[in-house]
């Protein structure tokens, strides 16, 4: 599979995961009427969960891209620039 194709698939999958995990629990958890320091529990789930997920997505993206770029360089192929 071409490097640029793998990069596009990875970006699409990670953005979709971010969308689903960021909005999913906070949207469906509105029935949680428990208050935490004066704020609804679903607010805390969305706020803290989205930050942790974003950090995880950045780590996964950086790790995979470094690995794939090293493989392309070792194979003697140029790494395409841009999207």
N, C-alpha and C positions, 0 to 999 in steps of 0.2 A: 504494500500500500504506500502511496506517495506520502512524503512528509507533510506536505501542505494539506492533504486530505485528512490525515490523522489529526493534525492541529485543528482543523475546522470541526471535526467530529467531537474532539475533546472539549473545545470551547462551547459547542452547542449543548453537550450533555451536562457540563458543569453549570451553565447558565440556567438550564431547565431544572436541575436539582436545586439551585439557589431559589428559583421562583417557587417551586412546589413546597420546599421546606420552610421558606420564609413566610409565605402567605397561608399555607395549609393549616398548620396548627392554630395560628391566631384567628383564622376565620371560623374554624369548626369548634374552637374551644371557648366561644363566647358564653356558653352555658356555665362555665366555671365561675361561680359568683364569689369565690374566696378572695378576700382582700389581703394584699401583702403591702404593708406600709402605706395604706391608703389607695393603692392602685389595684385594679383587677389582675388576677393571676394570668389571664391570657396576654395581658400587656407585657408582663415579665417574660413569658415564654417567647413572645415574638422578639422583644428587644434583645434579650441575652442569646437566644438561639440563633438569630440572624447574624450576630457578631461572631459567634463561635463557628458557624457554618462558613461565613465569608473567609475567616482565617484558614479553615480547613481547605477550602477551595483554592485559595492562593498557594498553599503548601503543596497540594496535589498537582496543580498546574505547573508550578516551578520545578518540582521533582521530575515529572514526566517530560517536560520540555527539555530540561538539562540532559536527561537520559537519551531522548530521541536525537537531540542535536549532537551528542557525543557519538552515537551510532552512525549518524550521517557523515560526520567528520572522519570517523575511523574507516568508513567505506570509501572515502575520497570523493564524496558528492558535495556539491555546494548547497548551502542552506538558503532556501529562498527567503527573501525579505518581504515583509508585509503580511497581509491577511492571507 
